[in-house]
Amino acid sequence: VGIAGYSDGSSTALFAMTQSSVFKVGSIDESAWGAMADGYWMAGNAMGVNFAKMLYGGSPYSNNPAVIDAYRRFCPDFRASSFSGPLLEQPSATVAQGVTERLVFLRKAGIPYDLVFYPNESHIFWDPRASASSMERTLQWFNYWLLGKESSAPSTAAQYKRWNALRAVYARKCPRCVAALGPWKSTGRTVSH
């Protein structure tokens, strides 16, 4: 089963992928501050600070052990090694700063993670081509990881090269995780685990 989310829904998807093994693959766009440890200061105003206080009890830099424990137990970025499967993230420049933190955490944890930026977009994508591109890539991501299918479109060759490399690393780290995703079929040929 896969999970997808946009904005606050991305926080829900990230939380679900670190608190449950039900979701094997995820795709998020425009992640919200609650999913990021740096959401505390990212807004540049009291909003981010109040959001972090509401969710975790305070700053991720707190000396309060209860606050730090809350981040460790609930903040997806603090739980990168607990991710239940591969993650695709497609943000605009609006949240670019925060996703680089997740990139480092997930890569260190050996979780397949693909990051595709839309630098000319805002929180709500305004260009229909960018929206269509993001939606199509999300479907391709789920087809790839859950059904073992690749698009035969020449324009997707580079992304499948990245995803095949991610899958190979993931298979070495967690063979049972890759096996649980199902059979691999790649444009007419079977792809081995």
N, C-alpha and C positions, 0 to 999 in steps of 0.2 A: 504494500500500500504506500502511496506517495502522499505528500502534503505540500500545499502551496499557500503563500500568503503575501499580502501587499500591505505596506505601512504597518499599522498595529497588528494586522493579520500575520505579518512576517514574524513579529515577536511571539505570537501564539505558535506558529510553525516551529520556530527555533526552540521554544520552551518544550514543545511536544517531542521534538527530536532528541532532546537531552534528558527527558524524564520518562520516556517510554521506548520500548523496542518495536512498537506496532508499525511505525513509519520507517520504511527502508530507504527512502529517497525524498529529498526536499528541494523546493525552488522558492526563492523569495525575491521580492523587489522592494526597494525603498524601506529597509529595515528601520524600525522605530527605536527610540532611545532606550527603552526598557530592556532591550536585548543586549545592549552594549555597556560594558563597564565605563567607557568614556562618555556615556550619555549624561553623566553627572555634570560635566563642564561643557559639553558640545554645544548646547543651545546658546551659551554666552550670556545667559540671564538666569533668573530665579526659576524658570520653568524646568530646566534640566535638573537643578538641585532639588526642587520639590518632588519631581518625578522619582528620582533615586531614593529620596527619603521615604516616599510612599511605598515603593516596591521593596526596598532592601533595608530601610532604616537609616540610611545615610550614605556617605561617600565611600567609594571603593578604597579610599586612602585612609579610612578611619582607623583609629587605635582600638575601637570597641570590638571585642571578639565576636559579639552577637551579630554585628553588621557584616563583618568579614565572613562569618559562617553563612549568613543569608546569601551573600554573593556566591560563595562556593557551592551552595546547595541549589540555587535557582537561576543565577545569571548564565545564559547560554555561553557567553564568551569565556566564562570561568570553567565551564564544563565541556570544553572542546573534546576531551578524550572520551566523553560519554555520548557523543553523537551516534545516532543509530544508523547512519548511512551517508551517502554522498549528498552534497549541497551545491546548488547553482544559485548564484546571487547576481542580480542585474540592477544595480543602482544608477541613479543619476548623480551628477556632481554634488547635489545637495547633501548626500550622506557619505561621500567618498572618504572622508577622514576616518569615520568610524569603522568602515568595512575592512580597512587595511589591518586593523587589530585582529579581526576575526580570521583574515587570511593567514596571518602568522600562527595563530593558535591552532587552527584546523590543520594546516600543513604540518606543524610540529607533531600533532596527534595522529598523523597518517590518514586523515579523513579526506576523501576526494572532494575537492572544492574548486569550482570554476567561477571566476569573477569576470563579468562582462559589463563594462561601464557604458553609460549613455551620457556623455559629457555635455551635450547640448539640450538636455532635458531638465525639467524641474521635478518636484515631488509628484505632480500629476503630469504624466507624459502628454505633451501637446501635439507632437508630430505623429500622425497615424502610422507612418512607416516604422517609427521606433516602437510604437505599441505593438504592431503586427510582428515585428522582428522579435521582440521579447516574448510574445505569446507563442510564436512558432518554435523558438529555441526551448522554451519550457516544455512543450509537447515532445520535442526531440530528446530532451534530457530524460523525461520519464520513459519514453519508448526505449531509449538506450539502456537505462539502468534496470527497468522493470520487465521489459519484454525482449531485450537483447537485439533490438532492431536499430539499423542506421538508415538515414535518408541516403538516397543515391544521388542527390543533387550535388553537382561539382562544387557549388559555393559552400558546402558544409564540410569539405575535406579537412580543413585545418582544425575545426572544432572536434571532429572525431579523432584526429591524431592526438590532440590534447587529452580527450576523454579516454582513449585507449591507453595512453601513458598513465593516467590517473588510475585506471582499472588495474593495470599491471602492478603498480605500487601497492594498491589496496589488496590485491590477491596475495602478495607476499606478506603483508602485515596481518591480514585476517582472511585466510582462505574460506573459512566457514561463512563469513559475511558475504563474500562474493558468490559462493555457492547458493546461499539463501535467496539471492536475487533472481535466480532462474537461468535458463539456457541462453547462451549468447549466439545470436545470428547476425551476421553483418553483410548486408546487401547481397544475400544469396549464399554466403558461406558461413559455416559455424565458426565462432571464435572461441578458442579454448580459454579456460579460466587461468 
